[in-house]
Amino acid sequence: MQEQAQRWWIALAALGGCLLIAVVQSSHGGGFSPRLGVQGPDAYYGPDPYTPLIPTAATVLALCLVRWWPWLVAVGGLLCLPVAWPQLNPDPRGLTFYYAFGAAFPLLVIGVLGAAQRLLGTGAPGLGAAAAGLAVGFGLFGRALPGTIYQMLDPALPAWRVILVVAGLAAIAPATWRWRRGDPAAVGPPGEKPWSWKRLRLVLTGGLVALVTLPFAMLSTERLADLLEVSWRTLATSSNARGGIIGGLTLAAAAVLATLAGVWSLTGALTAAAAQIAVSAPLAIALLATSDAGPARWSGALLGVAIGAAAVAGRWRIPAAATLAVGAAVSLFIAFSATSGQPQKLAAQHGVTPALLMIVLCTAAATAVVGATAPVLAPRGAIPAVLGPITGVLVAAGVKTAPVIYLRSGTPAREVGADLHLDTAGGLLLVAAAAVGGLGVAHHLTERWAERKQAELIRQEAAAAERDRLARPIHDGVLQVLALVQREGSELGGTGAQLAALAGEQEVALRNLLSGTRTGGAATTSADLRTLLNGLASPLIEVSMPADPVPLAAGPAAELSAAVQAALDNVRQHAGTGARAWILLEDEDDAVRVTVRDDGVGFEAGRLEEAARAGRLGVRQSIRGRIQDLGGTTTVKSRPGIGTEVEFWVPRRR
């Protein structure tokens, strides 16, 4: 009950962090690294030369301190106050504002993802997946709130921002107090060392990916032209080409660095990034088309976020996420066709209804894909690093790179739209749907394999423990008796010598059984069953066999012979005095069949089950058990007064 209550407190804190993320995204948008561009350092958040380092430094710090995720969210919320309430800052466009704004977003996102890692790692996959998806979904929701770049900023104080900040801080307060000394479960799976190489590798990769954008973002147009050995005027007149080059370089460098985190992390980051890149342009068009729609715009975005979170909160999160992505892709294809390949018409004509549908489906798809990806990353403790800075940088670079595919030879750069075409965005959503489906299948197969391996280890440990338990009384009793019979019988000669030899063989076999070893060469050499079964012949036992050899691997041959011997022992003990037995060996090419029949008294149906319940397990273990271990079958037929027939069938290859 206490653990269940803690999960809901964590979920509430994650929701509070998501509200704060919406506040940051509603202002100027946040990121884990400097904005990608080619205007030089002056295009950053502020004129100070250290400002570009703030998001990267905050990202690395947050990854190192993810154990204190409630405090990360709380500090990020406090840094939102100058954004939500400019009157608190005497210089609303000074360095304090830019420093606070640059650090708030990484702290908030990584803090919320740390909460998702904690939930997924402690048996709450639904809440954890929903929290991870909401970290992205509320960022998209923030873009739809009043006061974004799509609407003129109201000179009056936007009271709703203050309300969201206060609500977010209030939601995070209980978790901040409860885990004031840290939450080890947010670092990774239980039992993992907080500063193991596996953990450090994720922190290092996230920091390097966030840092890799800095040298590219510092490039001015002139410097980039010099590096490419082209005229700076060529780049200056083509904003798409300029941004695409920087974005492509960043995307390639970030993808290469992401491989340091492992294949699963790279695949998860690419899947989440593909969905976010795909919805960026459609959302921009839809938000512009609904700029005069009032509350309908942000209500549609909130509805989409809720649908995506609900989809991944259930057991079928992978199919649900793929379905939402496909549905969003279909809506984009329809919008592309309806506007004759010019989706800007939708914004120009202010088509509210289709735009709202795009907002709902796109936000739901992005939220669901990210949420469905999180459980795959949770066993590796990779959610904060992968879905945070690694995915964030890939998205920023991908958004800059994607429009380059529309540049064609002879097409003036100014005629090419800066947004991703809706048909391409729909295709990218289909790729994201296929990727999340494949990721889910691969994760499921990996889990099943790990479970089978664990079950096999448990079985082996149980078998070893059972052998050890049996070894003590057998060693003290049965083995000592066999050793005594072997010594005394060898001194008597005749029948006593035979008894001594048999006792010696049984002692060796029993010791091998207790040690879990087998006689060497059993798996590679073969034996002629005729020789083994012919040795069982006696005046009361008749053996019939083919004229040609009947080969069988030595191990299975010995087990089959032992099973036949056990059946003959039952004839001697239970068939009655003077009962005769017949052994028939048949070679069936891919298998062998041995039938043991007697003319004894027989028994009634159900007698074997009664014997097993009474603890007499000779037939079940010595006969059926041996043949079953060889992959074969045992059939027992008997009726009172007409004897018993036992048939063994053993395949040559298993």
VMD Tcl script that draws the C-alpha trace (Angstrom):
set ca {
  {0.00 0.00 0.00}
  {2.84 2.39 0.83}
  {4.59 1.66 -2.47}
  {1.35 2.28 -4.36}
  {0.93 5.63 -2.63}
  {4.51 6.58 -3.46}
  {3.89 5.84 -7.14}
  {0.99 8.26 -7.23}
  {3.05 10.94 -5.51}
  {5.74 10.45 -8.16}
  {3.14 10.61 -10.93}
  {1.77 13.84 -9.46}
  {5.28 15.31 -9.32}
  {5.90 14.32 -12.94}
  {2.64 16.01 -13.95}
  {3.73 19.15 -12.11}
  {7.01 19.10 -13.99}
  {5.12 18.77 -17.28}
  {3.10 21.90 -16.44}
  {6.37 23.77 -15.95}
  {7.68 22.42 -19.28}
  {4.59 23.86 -20.95}
  {5.38 27.27 -19.44}
  {8.91 27.25 -20.84}
  {7.77 26.11 -24.28}
  {5.03 28.74 -24.35}
  {7.57 31.55 -24.07}
  {10.49 31.14 -26.47}
  {10.92 27.37 -26.51}
  {13.71 25.54 -24.73}
  {16.42 23.10 -25.65}
  {19.39 21.07 -24.41}
  {21.90 23.00 -26.52}
  {22.30 26.31 -28.36}
  {19.94 26.96 -31.22}
  {21.17 25.77 -34.60}
  {21.91 28.64 -36.96}
  {24.64 30.37 -38.84}
  {24.32 33.93 -37.64}
  {27.10 33.56 -35.10}
  {27.05 33.94 -31.30}
  {24.73 36.97 -31.40}
  {21.85 34.68 -32.46}
  {21.81 32.92 -29.09}
  {19.57 33.64 -26.15}
  {21.57 36.71 -25.23}
  {24.66 38.74 -25.98}
  {26.80 37.21 -23.23}
  {29.43 34.79 -24.64}
  {28.72 32.26 -21.88}
  {25.00 32.07 -22.55}
  {25.28 29.26 -25.15}
  {26.94 27.02 -22.56}
  {24.08 27.30 -20.06}
  {21.76 24.62 -21.59}
  {24.62 22.17 -22.09}
  {25.98 22.70 -18.57}
  {22.48 22.29 -17.10}
  {22.01 19.09 -19.11}
  {25.23 17.48 -17.84}
  {24.50 18.59 -14.27}
  {20.96 17.17 -14.42}
  {22.16 13.82 -15.79}
  {24.67 13.56 -12.95}
  {22.05 14.46 -10.35}
  {19.10 12.52 -11.77}
  {18.89 10.68 -8.44}
  {17.57 13.97 -7.03}
  {14.98 14.36 -9.78}
  {12.39 16.12 -7.51}
  {14.93 18.83 -6.80}
  {15.75 19.18 -10.50}
  {12.09 19.81 -11.24}
  {11.73 22.17 -8.28}
  {14.77 24.24 -9.29}
  {13.59 24.29 -12.89}
  {10.21 25.52 -11.68}
  {11.79 28.32 -9.69}
  {13.77 29.34 -12.76}
  {10.46 29.60 -14.62}
  {9.33 32.45 -12.36}
  {11.18 35.18 -14.35}
  {9.60 33.77 -17.50}
  {6.09 33.62 -16.03}
  {6.31 36.82 -14.01}
  {8.69 39.33 -15.60}
  {8.10 41.84 -12.77}
  {10.29 39.64 -10.56}
  {13.25 40.46 -12.78}
  {14.24 44.13 -12.97}
  {15.94 43.47 -16.31}
  {13.56 41.08 -18.14}
  {15.88 40.84 -21.13}
  {19.16 40.80 -19.22}
  {21.54 37.99 -18.45}
  {19.50 36.74 -15.50}
  {16.54 36.06 -17.75}
  {18.61 34.26 -20.35}
  {20.51 32.19 -17.80}
  {17.28 31.14 -16.07}
  {15.56 30.42 -19.36}
  {18.49 28.40 -20.73}
  {18.78 26.18 -17.62}
  {15.11 25.63 -16.83}
  {14.18 23.35 -19.75}
  {16.97 20.72 -19.36}
  {16.41 20.52 -15.60}
  {12.65 20.07 -16.00}
  {12.73 17.49 -18.78}
  {15.47 15.34 -17.25}
  {13.76 15.58 -13.86}
  {10.44 14.36 -15.28}
  {12.19 11.59 -17.21}
  {13.96 10.60 -13.98}
  {10.52 10.18 -12.40}
  {9.46 8.05 -15.38}
  {12.59 5.90 -14.96}
  {11.75 5.45 -11.30}
  {8.17 4.38 -12.04}
  {9.14 1.97 -14.80}
  {11.92 0.47 -12.71}
  {9.70 -0.23 -9.71}
  {6.76 -2.02 -11.29}
  {4.55 0.80 -12.58}
  {4.97 0.58 -16.38}
  {1.72 2.37 -17.19}
  {2.44 5.42 -15.07}
  {6.08 5.49 -16.14}
  {5.30 5.33 -19.86}
  {2.64 8.02 -19.48}
  {5.06 10.30 -17.59}
  {7.71 9.94 -20.31}
  {5.17 10.69 -23.02}
  {3.79 13.70 -21.15}
  {7.26 15.25 -20.96}
  {7.09 15.64 -24.75}
  {3.33 16.08 -25.04}
  {3.18 19.04 -22.66}
  {6.01 20.67 -24.58}
  {3.79 20.54 -27.67}
  {0.86 21.73 -25.57}
  {2.92 24.73 -24.46}
  {3.37 25.76 -28.09}
  {-0.42 25.99 -28.41}
  {-0.87 28.23 -25.37}
  {-1.42 31.98 -25.73}
  {1.71 34.06 -25.93}
  {3.72 31.77 -28.22}
  {5.56 32.91 -31.31}
  {2.37 32.46 -33.27}
  {0.61 35.28 -31.42}
  {1.72 38.73 -30.45}
  {2.77 38.90 -26.82}
  {0.18 40.57 -24.69}
  {1.70 43.49 -22.76}
  {-0.45 42.52 -19.81}
  {0.82 39.89 -17.42}
  {-0.23 36.43 -18.74}
  {-1.81 35.20 -15.51}
  {-2.16 31.64 -16.77}
  {1.62 31.23 -16.73}
  {1.76 32.16 -13.08}
  {-1.06 29.71 -12.37}
  {0.78 26.89 -14.15}
  {4.03 27.62 -12.32}
  {2.33 27.70 -8.93}
  {0.42 24.48 -9.70}
  {3.59 22.77 -10.89}
  {5.59 23.74 -7.81}
  {2.75 22.66 -5.53}
  {2.59 19.26 -7.25}
  {6.32 18.67 -6.90}
  {6.57 19.80 -3.24}
  {5.55 16.45 -1.59}
  {8.01 14.46 -3.70}
  {10.78 16.96 -2.98}
  {10.33 16.42 0.74}
  {9.81 12.66 0.50}
  {13.00 12.09 -1.55}
  {15.01 14.98 -0.15}
  {17.99 12.64 0.21}
  {17.71 11.24 -3.27}
  {15.86 8.45 -5.06}
  {18.29 5.64 -6.02}
  {15.62 3.89 -8.13}
  {15.67 6.82 -10.60}
  {19.26 6.02 -11.60}
  {18.52 2.61 -13.10}
  {17.48 -0.96 -12.30}
  {17.63 -2.00 -8.61}
  {21.06 -3.14 -7.52}
  {22.94 -1.14 -10.14}
  {25.79 1.00 -8.85}
  {25.09 4.72 -9.27}
  {28.50 5.40 -10.81}
  {29.11 2.24 -12.79}
  {30.51 2.43 -16.30}
  {27.05 1.71 -17.68}
  {25.74 4.76 -15.86}
  {28.72 6.99 -16.68}
  {28.47 6.04 -20.35}
  {24.95 7.45 -20.53}
  {25.93 10.68 -18.78}
  {28.97 11.05 -21.03}
  {26.97 10.39 -24.19}
  {24.18 12.80 -23.23}
  {26.69 15.54 -22.41}
  {28.67 15.06 -25.63}
  {25.54 15.07 -27.78}
  {24.35 18.28 -26.11}
  {27.80 19.81 -26.56}
  {28.27 18.78 -30.18}
  {25.90 21.48 -31.42}
  {28.03 24.28 -29.96}
  {30.85 24.34 -32.56}
  {28.35 24.10 -35.42}
  {26.10 26.79 -33.95}
  {29.12 29.11 -33.65}
  {29.70 29.05 -37.40}
  {28.93 32.30 -39.15}
  {27.85 32.40 -42.76}
  {31.29 33.58 -43.87}
  {33.09 30.86 -41.90}
  {30.79 28.15 -43.24}
  {31.31 29.39 -46.80}
  {35.07 29.25 -46.29}
  {34.89 25.68 -45.02}
  {32.75 24.61 -48.01}
  {34.82 26.71 -50.41}
  {31.78 28.48 -51.81}
  {30.76 32.11 -52.03}
  {29.17 33.43 -48.84}
  {26.49 35.07 -51.00}
  {25.37 31.60 -52.11}
  {24.65 30.60 -48.54}
  {23.27 33.99 -47.58}
  {20.56 33.74 -50.24}
  {19.54 30.19 -49.29}
  {18.38 29.91 -45.72}
  {17.26 26.30 -46.22}
  {20.61 25.20 -47.59}
  {22.45 27.06 -44.85}
  {20.36 25.58 -42.06}
  {20.34 22.16 -43.71}
  {24.12 21.98 -43.81}
  {24.43 22.87 -40.14}
  {21.57 20.53 -39.23}
  {23.02 17.68 -41.28}
  {26.44 18.00 -39.69}
  {24.87 18.10 -36.23}
  {22.57 15.18 -36.98}
  {25.43 12.99 -38.20}
  {27.68 13.88 -35.27}
  {24.90 13.33 -32.73}
  {23.93 9.95 -34.22}
  {27.54 8.77 -34.13}
  {27.97 9.86 -30.52}
  {24.65 8.24 -29.58}
  {26.10 4.84 -30.49}
  {28.24 5.13 -27.35}
  {25.07 4.59 -25.32}
  {24.36 1.25 -27.04}
  {22.18 -0.08 -29.82}
  {18.97 -0.01 -27.78}
  {19.53 3.61 -26.79}
  {20.33 4.67 -30.34}
  {17.26 2.90 -31.72}
  {15.00 4.38 -29.05}
  {16.34 7.88 -29.64}
  {15.88 7.63 -33.41}
  {12.33 6.32 -32.97}
  {11.30 9.11 -30.61}
  {13.07 11.73 -32.75}
  {11.38 10.55 -35.95}
  {7.92 11.08 -34.45}
  {8.77 14.55 -33.11}
  {10.39 15.69 -36.34}
  {7.37 14.44 -38.28}
  {4.84 16.44 -36.25}
  {6.84 19.68 -36.07}
  {5.77 21.15 -39.44}
  {2.12 19.99 -39.32}
  {1.76 21.46 -35.84}
  {3.31 24.75 -36.98}
  {0.81 25.00 -39.83}
  {-2.14 23.92 -37.67}
  {-1.26 26.33 -34.86}
  {-0.97 29.16 -37.35}
  {-4.34 28.25 -38.84}
  {-5.95 28.31 -35.37}
  {-4.28 31.50 -34.16}
  {-7.71 33.11 -33.79}
  {-9.48 30.01 -32.45}
  {-9.11 30.99 -28.80}
  {-9.24 28.16 -26.23}
  {-10.05 25.61 -28.93}
  {-6.41 25.53 -29.99}
  {-4.84 24.68 -26.66}
  {-7.83 22.47 -25.76}
  {-7.19 20.38 -28.87}
  {-3.52 20.06 -27.99}
  {-4.38 19.07 -24.42}
  {-6.87 16.49 -25.71}
  {-4.22 14.99 -27.96}
  {-1.74 14.78 -25.09}
  {-4.35 13.07 -22.92}
  {-5.15 10.54 -25.67}
  {-1.48 9.72 -26.17}
  {-0.84 9.32 -22.44}
  {-3.91 7.11 -22.00}
  {-2.82 4.95 -24.94}
  {0.57 4.13 -23.41}
  {-0.76 3.74 -19.86}
  {-2.35 0.43 -20.81}
  {-0.89 -2.98 -21.53}
  {-1.10 -2.63 -25.33}
  {0.99 0.54 -25.53}
  {3.06 -0.56 -28.53}
  {0.07 -1.31 -30.84}
  {-1.72 1.79 -29.54}
  {1.25 4.06 -30.28}
  {1.69 2.57 -33.75}
  {-2.03 3.01 -34.45}
  {-2.00 6.66 -33.40}
  {1.08 7.32 -35.54}
  {-0.58 5.70 -38.56}
  {-3.78 7.66 -37.92}
  {-1.86 10.94 -37.76}
  {-0.03 10.02 -40.97}
  {-3.31 9.34 -42.76}
  {-4.67 12.73 -41.66}
  {-1.56 14.43 -43.07}
  {-1.89 12.61 -46.38}
  {-5.51 13.72 -46.60}
  {-4.60 17.33 -45.75}
  {-1.82 17.28 -48.34}
  {-4.19 16.06 -51.04}
  {-7.01 18.42 -50.04}
  {-4.70 21.45 -50.32}
  {-3.18 20.28 -53.65}
  {0.20 19.90 -52.04}
  {0.18 23.42 -50.58}
  {-0.70 23.07 -46.87}
  {0.00 26.78 -46.36}
  {-3.50 27.29 -47.75}
  {-4.81 25.77 -44.55}
  {-3.13 28.50 -42.51}
  {-4.07 31.28 -44.93}
  {-7.74 30.28 -44.95}
  {-7.81 29.63 -41.17}
  {-9.39 26.20 -41.58}
  {-10.02 25.60 -37.89}
  {-11.68 22.17 -37.99}
  {-9.04 20.31 -40.05}
  {-6.29 22.16 -38.20}
  {-7.69 21.09 -34.83}
  {-7.87 17.50 -36.04}
  {-4.21 17.68 -37.05}
  {-3.30 19.15 -33.64}
  {-5.10 16.38 -31.75}
  {-3.70 13.52 -33.83}
  {-0.14 14.85 -34.06}
  {0.20 15.58 -30.34}
  {-1.34 12.19 -29.51}
  {1.03 10.37 -31.88}
  {4.18 12.10 -30.59}
  {3.17 11.56 -26.96}
  {2.34 7.88 -27.53}
  {5.49 7.03 -29.51}
  {7.77 8.54 -26.87}
  {5.78 6.88 -24.07}
  {5.90 3.48 -25.78}
  {9.66 3.80 -26.27}
  {10.33 4.45 -22.57}
  {9.69 0.88 -21.25}
  {12.27 -0.45 -23.71}
  {14.91 1.89 -22.30}
  {13.96 1.50 -18.62}
  {15.82 -1.81 -17.95}
  {18.99 -0.08 -19.12}
  {18.46 3.05 -17.00}
  {18.63 5.13 -20.19}
  {15.38 7.12 -20.15}
  {16.72 10.50 -18.87}
  {19.73 10.57 -21.20}
  {18.14 9.06 -24.32}
  {14.71 10.68 -24.33}
  {16.22 13.90 -23.00}
  {19.32 15.44 -24.60}
  {20.04 12.76 -27.22}
  {16.54 12.80 -28.69}
  {16.26 16.57 -28.24}
  {19.39 17.29 -30.27}
  {18.38 14.80 -32.97}
  {15.00 16.52 -33.25}
  {16.52 20.02 -33.47}
  {19.00 18.89 -36.12}
  {16.41 16.87 -38.02}
  {13.98 19.76 -38.23}
  {16.73 21.88 -39.78}
  {17.86 19.14 -42.16}
  {14.53 17.83 -43.46}
  {13.56 20.79 -45.73}
  {16.77 20.30 -47.75}
  {15.15 17.36 -49.55}
  {12.98 19.84 -51.46}
  {15.90 21.79 -52.87}
  {16.14 21.01 -56.56}
  {18.53 22.16 -59.18}
  {17.24 25.30 -60.85}
  {14.66 26.06 -58.15}
  {15.14 29.46 -56.53}
  {15.80 29.06 -52.83}
  {13.26 31.70 -51.89}
  {10.47 29.62 -53.47}
  {11.12 26.61 -51.30}
  {9.06 26.42 -48.11}
  {10.89 26.13 -44.83}
  {8.47 23.58 -43.41}
  {8.47 19.85 -43.94}
  {5.85 18.89 -46.52}
  {2.87 17.07 -45.08}
  {3.32 14.00 -47.27}
  {6.92 13.64 -46.10}
  {5.84 14.21 -42.50}
  {3.21 11.49 -42.94}
  {5.81 9.10 -44.34}
  {8.10 9.85 -41.40}
  {5.23 9.08 -39.02}
  {4.78 5.71 -40.73}
  {8.49 5.08 -40.22}
  {8.07 5.97 -36.52}
  {5.10 3.59 -36.27}
  {7.11 0.74 -37.82}
  {10.11 1.56 -35.63}
  {8.15 1.56 -32.37}
  {6.49 -1.71 -33.40}
  {9.82 -3.34 -34.21}
  {11.34 -1.99 -31.02}
  {8.48 -3.47 -29.00}
  {8.77 -6.89 -30.68}
  {12.53 -6.98 -30.17}
  {12.13 -5.99 -26.52}
  {9.48 -8.68 -26.01}
  {11.67 -11.39 -27.55}
  {14.65 -10.27 -25.49}
  {12.61 -10.40 -22.30}
  {11.29 -13.88 -23.11}
  {14.83 -15.11 -23.82}
  {16.05 -13.64 -20.55}
  {13.17 -15.27 -18.67}
  {13.91 -18.66 -20.22}
  {17.58 -18.30 -19.37}
  {16.71 -17.37 -15.81}
  {14.31 -20.30 -15.53}
  {17.00 -22.67 -16.81}
  {19.48 -21.33 -14.24}
  {16.90 -21.79 -11.49}
  {16.23 -25.34 -12.69}
  {19.92 -26.18 -12.70}
  {20.39 -24.73 -9.22}
  {17.38 -26.69 -7.96}
  {18.72 -29.90 -9.52}
  {22.14 -29.33 -7.98}
  {20.58 -28.66 -4.58}
  {18.48 -31.84 -4.88}
  {21.57 -33.90 -5.77}
  {23.40 -32.46 -2.80}
  {20.45 -33.29 -0.54}
  {20.29 -36.88 -1.77}
  {24.04 -37.37 -1.84}
  {24.49 -37.26 1.92}
  {22.17 -40.12 2.95}
  {23.05 -42.18 -0.16}
  {26.76 -41.78 0.47}
  {26.35 -42.76 4.10}
  {24.08 -45.73 3.34}
  {23.66 -47.19 -0.15}
  {27.18 -46.53 -1.43}
  {28.73 -48.02 1.67}
  {26.60 -51.17 1.27}
  {27.53 -51.51 -2.41}
  {31.21 -51.10 -1.58}
  {30.91 -53.78 1.13}
  {29.09 -56.20 -1.26}
  {31.81 -55.61 -3.88}
  {34.60 -56.47 -1.42}
  {32.91 -59.48 0.17}
  {31.60 -60.88 -3.13}
  {35.00 -60.77 -4.84}
  {36.39 -63.00 -2.09}
  {33.64 -65.65 -2.50}
  {34.06 -66.27 -6.26}
  {31.36 -67.72 -8.53}
  {28.01 -66.07 -8.03}
  {29.52 -63.85 -5.40}
  {32.02 -62.50 -7.94}
  {29.21 -61.68 -10.36}
  {27.34 -59.93 -7.55}
  {30.50 -57.99 -6.68}
  {30.97 -56.88 -10.30}
  {27.35 -55.77 -10.50}
  {27.67 -53.87 -7.21}
  {30.79 -52.13 -8.52}
  {29.01 -51.05 -11.70}
  {26.04 -49.75 -9.74}
  {28.31 -47.86 -7.35}
  {30.07 -46.10 -10.24}
  {26.75 -45.28 -11.93}
  {25.27 -43.93 -8.71}
  {28.31 -41.77 -8.00}
  {28.13 -40.34 -11.55}
  {24.45 -39.62 -11.06}
  {25.06 -37.75 -7.82}
  {27.89 -35.72 -9.34}
  {25.81 -34.82 -12.39}
  {28.33 -36.34 -14.86}
  {27.94 -38.85 -17.66}
  {30.28 -41.41 -19.10}
  {32.54 -39.93 -21.76}
  {31.81 -40.42 -25.45}
  {28.10 -41.17 -25.00}
  {27.04 -38.35 -27.27}
  {29.39 -39.19 -30.15}
  {29.82 -43.01 -30.18}
  {27.15 -45.54 -31.11}
  {26.24 -49.03 -29.95}
  {24.47 -52.01 -31.50}
  {21.22 -52.56 -29.65}
  {21.26 -56.23 -30.61}
  {24.35 -56.76 -28.45}
  {22.85 -54.96 -25.45}
  {19.49 -56.73 -25.60}
  {20.92 -60.16 -26.45}
  {22.72 -60.09 -23.12}
  {19.32 -60.08 -21.41}
  {18.32 -63.48 -22.86}
  {17.75 -66.39 -20.43}
  {15.70 -69.61 -20.31}
  {12.62 -67.52 -19.46}
  {13.41 -64.55 -21.72}
  {13.42 -64.84 -25.51}
  {14.90 -62.06 -27.69}
  {13.94 -61.46 -31.35}
  {15.93 -58.96 -33.42}
  {16.88 -58.08 -37.03}
  {19.79 -59.78 -38.74}
  {21.48 -56.42 -39.46}
  {22.99 -54.19 -36.79}
  {20.68 -51.70 -35.10}
  {22.91 -48.71 -34.25}
  {21.96 -46.08 -31.69}
  {24.00 -43.44 -29.88}
  {25.74 -44.99 -26.89}
  {24.01 -42.81 -24.30}
  {20.43 -43.40 -25.52}
  {21.24 -47.07 -26.15}
  {22.34 -47.52 -22.55}
  {19.23 -45.72 -21.26}
  {16.93 -47.80 -23.48}
  {18.63 -51.02 -22.35}
  {18.22 -49.93 -18.71}
  {14.51 -49.27 -19.31}
  {14.09 -52.76 -20.83}
  {15.95 -54.23 -17.86}
  {13.59 -52.38 -15.49}
  {10.60 -53.82 -17.36}
  {12.07 -57.33 -17.03}
  {12.61 -56.72 -13.32}
  {8.88 -55.97 -13.03}
  {8.14 -59.29 -14.81}
  {10.24 -61.20 -12.28}
  {8.65 -59.43 -9.31}
  {5.02 -59.09 -10.32}
  {4.16 -61.40 -13.25}
  {4.15 -64.55 -11.17}
  {6.35 -67.65 -10.78}
  {7.49 -69.15 -14.07}
  {6.24 -66.22 -16.19}
  {7.95 -66.00 -19.56}
  {8.95 -62.78 -21.39}
  {9.63 -61.92 -25.02}
  {11.70 -58.97 -26.32}
  {11.14 -57.73 -29.88}
  {13.58 -55.21 -31.43}
  {12.50 -53.34 -34.57}
  {14.55 -50.90 -36.67}
  {12.42 -48.08 -38.17}
  {15.22 -46.08 -39.90}
  {14.68 -42.83 -37.96}
  {13.77 -44.56 -34.69}
  {13.92 -47.87 -32.87}
  {11.08 -49.75 -31.21}
  {11.45 -52.33 -28.44}
  {8.52 -54.37 -27.13}
  {8.61 -56.37 -23.89}
  {5.70 -58.82 -23.45}
  {5.04 -61.40 -20.74}
  {2.40 -64.06 -20.05}
  {2.02 -63.23 -16.39}
  {-0.97 -62.33 -14.29}
  {-1.30 -58.74 -15.64}
  {-3.04 -55.95 -13.72}
  {-6.11 -53.78 -13.86}
  {-6.30 -50.31 -15.40}
  {-5.32 -47.55 -12.98}
  {-2.88 -49.74 -11.04}
  {0.14 -47.68 -12.16}
  {-1.45 -44.40 -11.03}
  {-2.24 -45.92 -7.63}
  {1.37 -47.08 -7.29}
  {2.67 -43.60 -8.14}
  {0.40 -41.99 -5.55}
  {1.65 -44.50 -3.00}
  {5.24 -43.47 -3.70}
  {6.25 -46.49 -5.81}
  {7.74 -44.71 -8.82}
  {9.56 -47.54 -10.59}
  {7.52 -47.39 -13.80}
  {7.32 -43.59 -13.85}
  {11.04 -42.93 -13.23}
  {13.00 -46.02 -14.29}
  {10.90 -46.75 -17.38}
  {8.83 -43.80 -18.56}
  {11.27 -41.17 -17.25}
  {14.26 -42.63 -19.08}
  {12.45 -42.85 -22.41}
  {10.90 -39.40 -22.03}
  {14.34 -37.88 -21.49}
  {15.36 -39.40 -24.84}
  {12.41 -37.76 -26.59}
  {10.58 -41.06 -26.95}
  {7.34 -42.60 -25.74}
  {6.35 -45.54 -23.53}
  {3.10 -47.47 -23.94}
  {1.93 -49.94 -21.29}
  {-0.95 -52.37 -21.99}
  {-2.17 -54.97 -19.52}
  {-5.29 -56.95 -18.58}
  {-5.72 -59.37 -15.70}
  {-4.89 -62.95 -16.72}
  {-3.30 -62.22 -20.14}
  {-0.03 -60.55 -19.17}
  {1.53 -57.16 -19.84}
  {3.06 -55.47 -22.89}
  {5.47 -52.51 -22.64}
  {6.47 -50.77 -25.88}
  {9.38 -48.29 -26.12}
  {9.84 -45.93 -29.08}
  {13.02 -43.84 -29.21}
  {13.99 -41.46 -32.07}
  {17.54 -41.54 -33.38}
  {17.71 -37.70 -33.60}
  {16.10 -35.24 -31.20}
}
mol new
graphics top color blue
foreach p $ca { graphics top sphere $p radius 0.5 }
foreach p [lrange $ca 0 end-1] q [lrange $ca 1 end] { graphics top cylinder $p $q radius 0.2 }
display resetview
